Amino acid sequence: QNIARRARAGYDKALADFDLLVMPTVPIIAQPLPAAGCPLAEYVARAFEMIGNTAPLDITGHPAMSIPCGTVDGLPVGLMLVGKHYAEATLYQAAAAFEASMDWQQH
């Protein structure tokens, strides 16, 4: 619980001067699936590679949303918006503005 409190305080501090935080949903490019029958440790390691930006929000309670923002080398890229507590409407407004402002399907 100490980690959760520190993480929440860190996000609260980062959001003190901003309405939203913007970051990649996943901090790595898409990886191939592990081979069938590979060791469980490989599956677990692959999963942990992908949750670095999303998992902290599970314990801080900050609202977050992932929206598609284009592709890189034909692979999808997600943009994650993180907001202040009880400010879900800000996330929806930002996502709608992003979608309306650019043709992200072409990128």
N, C-alpha and C positions, 0 to 999 in steps of 0.2 A: 504494500500500500504506500510505502514511502516513495517508491519509484513512480507510482501513479500520481501522487501529489506533485512531485518534482516535474514530471512531464506536463501535467496540467498547468502548472505555474509557468513553465517555459513557453508553452503555446499562448497562454494568456499574455505574457510579456511581449511576445512577438506580435500579437494582435492589438496591443495597446494603442498603436499609432496607425493601424491599418484596418480596413473593413474585412479584408480577405488575405489569406496566404495562397499563393499559386505555386504548384510544384508538379513534377511528373507523377502520375499515379503509381507507376512502377519505375524504380531507379535503374533498370537495366533494359536492354533491348530484348525482344521476345527470344526465348531459348527453345530448342527442340525438347520434346517430351523425353523423359528418361526411357531407356529401352525396356521392353517388357521383361519382367523377371529380374530387374536390377535390384541391388540391395535396398532395403528400406531406408537406410541412411542417405542414399542418393536422392530418393523421393523427398525426404525431409529437408535436405540441404537445398534442393531446387525450390521448394516452397518458401523457405526462409529468404532466399534471394529476392523474392518478389514482394514481400510484405513490409519492407523497411519504411515506406512512407505511409502505409495505411494502418498497420497494427498499433502504433502509438495512440491513434485516435479512438481505438476501441476502449482504452482505459481512461482517456481524458474527457470523453464525452463531447468533444467539439463536433459540430455538424460538418460533414464533408460530402463532396459530390465529385464523381469522376465523369468527365465529358469527353467525347472523342474530339480530337483536334487535328487529325491528319494521319499521314503515314510516313515512315522512313524505310526506304528500301522495300516498299510494299507491305510493311508490317504496321499494324495500328499503333497509334500513340494516344495515351490518355492524359488529360490535363485534370489535376485534382485541385478543387477549390476547398479551402478550409475556412470556416467562419467562427465568429464568437458564439458563445453559448446563447441559445434561444434566438439566433439570428438566421434561421433557415431561409427566410424570405430573401435575404441578401444573396445567398447562394443561388436561388432560383432566378433572381433578377440578373445576376452576373452571367449565369449560363445562358439565359435567353438573349442577353445583349451580345454575348460572344457568338452565338449561333446566327443571330441576325446580321452581324457586322462583317462576316467573312464566309467565303465558300470553302469551309474546311475540308469538304470531301475531295477537293481538287489538290490538296497539299499532302 
